[in-house]
Amino acid sequence: MAVLIPREYFTLNEVLEEWGISESELGYVVEMGQLTLSVRIYGSFMVADRKDRSPQCKPDFEGVVDLERRDAMRVLRKQACQVASFALNGGTVMTPEGGTVWVAYRDALLVRACEREQFEETALAVGAPHINDYDRFLAFELDGKHYLFTDMQARALNYLFICAVTGDPEQRGVQILAAAGSASVKLSYLFSSRKGWRDVVHPVSGRRGYYMLEPALVVTMRIGP
């Protein structure tokens, strides 16, 4: 009889396989702060239980610590990079002055059990916007006008939709292109085959290179196409 062993964490690779999400989706949820990644470290570190306390040197520290979002994104992009500071229970774990900086590897990334549960209850919940639900943007109507887009264009629109409903509607063009899987250098190149795209994708005033989805379209898609 199989016995399930209670676990405090899982490898990132195994949860990705169970979730069925791609590397681009992973990068998105980490960038948006929807998923915190962790690593197991050991050695000499400065540990502060709380931000208002002075760190104490622990020469034989070992444990699972969390990566800051910017560091997690760097590891995902580069496959491996040095990380000098981690988060732990509201405090920090840091490399001591003159010490060897820890190298975090993509294949060694972890997801805490509590983080996994929270992610599955929110980002993966039924009805939550998902990066693979781009088909809603292949064909739709807005204000009596019919729109048709390609798969890649629809992925870009869906990315902007997810960003809008998660509270971060203004996105850089390069991020939109990356989410769509496009090799184009400009958003206008991606949408060059569809003259009506500027009706639904607007440049952000005062933020050069940033775009957002037409608010009326966001409302329409939230209700349901």
C-alpha positions as CSV (number, residue, x, y, z in Angstrom):
1,M,0.0,0.0,0.0
2,A,1.4,3.4,-1.0
3,V,2.0,5.8,1.8
4,L,2.1,9.5,1.1
5,I,5.0,11.2,3.0
6,P,4.1,14.7,4.3
7,R,6.4,17.1,2.7
8,E,7.3,20.7,3.5
9,Y,8.4,21.5,-0.1
10,F,8.5,20.1,-3.6
11,T,10.9,20.5,-6.5
12,L,9.8,23.1,-9.0
13,N,10.1,20.6,-11.9
14,E,7.6,18.2,-10.3
15,V,5.0,20.8,-9.5
16,L,5.3,22.2,-13.0
17,E,4.6,18.8,-14.5
18,E,1.5,18.4,-12.3
19,W,0.3,21.9,-13.0
20,G,0.9,21.5,-16.7
21,I,2.2,25.1,-17.2
22,S,5.0,26.2,-19.5
23,E,8.2,28.0,-18.8
24,S,6.8,31.2,-20.1
25,E,3.8,30.9,-17.8
26,L,6.2,30.2,-14.9
27,G,8.1,33.4,-15.7
28,Y,4.9,35.3,-15.8
29,V,3.5,34.1,-12.4
30,V,6.9,34.7,-10.7
31,E,7.2,38.2,-12.3
32,M,3.7,39.0,-11.1
33,G,4.4,37.9,-7.6
34,Q,1.9,35.0,-7.7
35,L,4.5,32.4,-6.9
36,T,7.5,32.5,-4.6
37,L,10.3,30.2,-5.3
38,S,12.7,28.7,-2.7
39,V,16.1,27.0,-2.5
40,R,17.9,24.9,0.2
41,I,21.1,26.5,1.3
42,Y,23.8,25.5,3.8
43,G,27.0,27.0,5.2
44,S,28.0,30.2,6.9
45,F,25.3,32.9,6.8
46,M,24.1,36.0,8.7
47,V,20.6,35.4,9.9
48,A,18.1,38.0,11.2
49,D,14.8,36.6,12.5
50,R,13.1,40.0,11.9
51,K,14.0,43.0,9.9
52,D,14.4,45.1,13.0
53,R,17.0,42.9,14.6
54,S,20.7,42.7,14.0
55,P,21.8,39.6,12.0
56,Q,23.6,36.8,13.9
57,C,26.4,34.7,12.3
58,K,25.5,31.1,12.0
59,P,28.4,29.1,10.6
60,D,26.4,25.9,10.1
61,F,23.1,27.3,8.8
62,E,21.0,24.9,6.7
63,G,17.4,25.3,5.5
64,V,14.9,26.2,2.9
65,V,14.8,30.0,2.2
66,D,12.8,32.1,-0.3
67,L,14.1,34.0,-3.3
68,E,13.2,37.6,-3.8
69,R,11.2,38.1,-6.9
70,R,14.0,39.8,-8.9
71,D,16.4,37.0,-8.0
72,A,14.0,34.3,-8.9
73,M,13.5,35.9,-12.3
74,R,17.3,36.0,-12.8
75,V,17.7,32.4,-12.0
76,L,14.9,31.4,-14.4
77,R,16.4,33.5,-17.2
78,K,20.0,32.5,-16.7
79,Q,19.6,29.0,-15.3
80,A,22.1,29.8,-12.5
81,C,23.2,33.0,-10.8
82,Q,24.7,34.2,-7.5
83,V,22.2,35.3,-4.8
84,A,23.5,37.1,-1.7
85,S,20.3,37.5,0.3
86,F,17.2,35.4,1.0
87,A,13.9,35.8,2.9
88,L,13.0,33.6,5.9
89,N,9.9,33.9,8.0
90,G,9.8,37.7,7.7
91,G,13.6,38.0,8.3
92,T,16.6,37.7,6.1
93,V,19.5,35.3,5.5
94,M,22.6,36.9,4.0
95,T,26.1,36.0,2.9
96,P,28.6,37.2,5.5
97,E,31.0,40.0,4.4
98,G,33.8,38.3,2.5
99,G,32.0,35.0,2.3
100,T,31.2,33.0,-0.7
101,V,28.0,34.0,-2.4
102,W,25.5,31.2,-2.9
103,V,24.8,30.1,-6.5
104,A,21.1,29.2,-7.1
105,Y,20.5,26.8,-10.0
106,R,17.3,26.5,-12.0
107,D,17.1,22.7,-11.5
108,A,17.4,23.1,-7.7
109,L,14.5,25.5,-7.2
110,L,11.8,24.5,-4.8
111,V,8.2,25.4,-3.9
112,R,7.1,25.3,-0.3
113,A,4.0,23.1,0.4
114,C,2.1,26.1,1.7
115,E,3.1,28.2,-1.3
116,R,1.9,25.4,-3.6
117,E,-1.4,25.2,-1.9
118,Q,-2.0,28.9,-2.1
119,F,-1.1,29.0,-5.8
120,E,-3.4,26.2,-6.6
121,E,-6.3,27.9,-4.7
122,T,-5.8,31.2,-6.5
123,A,-3.9,31.3,-9.8
124,L,-5.0,27.8,-10.8
125,A,-8.5,28.0,-9.4
126,V,-11.4,27.3,-11.8
127,G,-12.4,30.5,-13.5
128,A,-9.1,32.3,-12.9
129,P,-7.6,33.9,-16.0
130,H,-4.9,31.6,-17.5
131,I,-2.3,32.3,-20.1
132,N,-3.5,29.3,-22.2
133,D,-7.1,30.8,-22.4
134,Y,-6.1,33.0,-25.3
135,D,-8.7,31.6,-27.7
136,R,-11.2,34.1,-26.4
137,F,-9.2,36.7,-28.2
138,L,-9.1,34.9,-31.6
139,A,-12.5,36.3,-32.5
140,F,-14.8,38.7,-30.5
141,E,-17.0,41.7,-30.8
142,L,-16.7,45.0,-29.1
143,D,-19.0,48.0,-29.6
144,G,-20.6,46.3,-32.5
145,K,-17.3,45.7,-34.4
146,H,-16.0,42.3,-35.1
147,Y,-12.3,41.5,-34.5
148,L,-10.2,38.6,-35.7
149,F,-6.6,37.8,-34.5
150,T,-4.0,35.1,-35.0
151,D,-2.9,32.8,-32.2
152,M,0.2,34.8,-31.4
153,Q,-1.7,38.1,-31.5
154,A,-4.4,36.6,-29.3
155,R,-1.7,35.5,-26.8
156,A,-0.5,39.1,-26.5
157,L,-4.1,40.3,-25.9
158,N,-4.7,37.6,-23.3
159,Y,-1.5,38.6,-21.5
160,L,-2.6,42.2,-21.3
161,F,-6.0,40.9,-20.1
162,I,-4.5,38.9,-17.3
163,C,-2.3,41.8,-16.3
164,A,-5.4,44.1,-16.2
165,V,-7.5,41.8,-14.0
166,T,-4.5,41.1,-11.6
167,G,-4.0,44.9,-11.1
168,D,-1.1,45.7,-13.3
169,P,-2.6,46.7,-16.7
170,E,0.3,48.8,-18.0
171,Q,3.0,46.5,-19.6
172,R,6.1,47.1,-21.6
173,G,5.9,46.1,-25.3
174,V,8.9,43.7,-25.0
175,Q,7.1,41.9,-22.2
176,I,4.0,41.6,-24.2
177,L,5.9,40.2,-27.2
178,A,7.7,37.7,-25.0
179,A,4.4,36.5,-23.5
180,A,3.1,36.0,-27.0
181,G,6.1,34.1,-28.1
182,S,6.9,36.6,-30.8
183,A,10.3,37.4,-32.3
184,S,9.1,40.8,-33.4
185,V,11.0,43.8,-32.1
186,K,7.9,46.1,-32.0
187,L,4.3,45.5,-31.1
188,S,3.2,47.1,-34.3
189,Y,5.1,44.4,-36.2
190,L,3.2,41.7,-34.4
191,F,-0.1,43.2,-35.2
192,S,0.8,44.5,-38.7
193,S,-1.8,42.1,-40.3
194,R,-4.7,43.6,-38.3
195,K,-5.5,47.2,-38.8
196,G,-8.1,47.3,-36.0
197,W,-5.6,46.3,-33.2
198,R,-5.1,49.9,-32.1
199,D,-8.8,50.0,-31.1
200,V,-8.1,47.5,-28.3
201,V,-4.4,48.1,-27.4
202,H,-3.5,51.6,-26.3
203,P,-0.2,53.2,-25.6
204,V,0.1,54.4,-22.1
205,S,0.3,58.2,-21.8
206,G,3.5,59.4,-20.2
207,R,5.1,55.9,-20.3
208,R,6.9,55.3,-23.6
209,G,6.9,51.7,-24.7
210,Y,4.1,50.7,-22.4
211,Y,0.6,49.5,-23.5
212,M,-2.7,48.5,-22.0
213,L,-5.8,46.7,-23.1
214,E,-9.0,48.7,-23.8
215,P,-10.9,48.8,-20.5
216,A,-14.2,48.1,-22.2
217,L,-12.7,44.9,-23.6
218,V,-11.4,43.9,-20.2
219,V,-14.9,44.2,-18.8
220,T,-16.4,42.3,-21.7
221,M,-14.0,39.4,-21.3
222,R,-14.5,39.2,-17.5
223,I,-18.2,38.9,-18.0
224,G,-17.6,36.3,-20.8
225,P,-17.3,36.6,-24.6
